[in-house]
Amino acid sequence: MSTIKKILVPTDFSDTADNALQAALIVANACRAEIYLVHFYTVLVETDSIQKPFSWNSEPDQEYQ
């Protein structure tokens, strides 16, 4: 039987997502697994009449260790 080494926990920061994270932490502790928390979001960009972005000046998000 293989052991769990990594657990991916998607979140929208709701109470339900917090409950899922708590459950994942219990499993991770029992299996000595790593937790990866992920959250996606949409960035709205203004476009001209042919849907070409005007400009995009954004710094990449930092990755936290």
Secondary structure, DSSP 8 states (H G I E B T S, - for coil): -----EEEEE--SSHHHHHHHHHHHHHHHHHT-EEEEE--------B-TTS-BS-----------
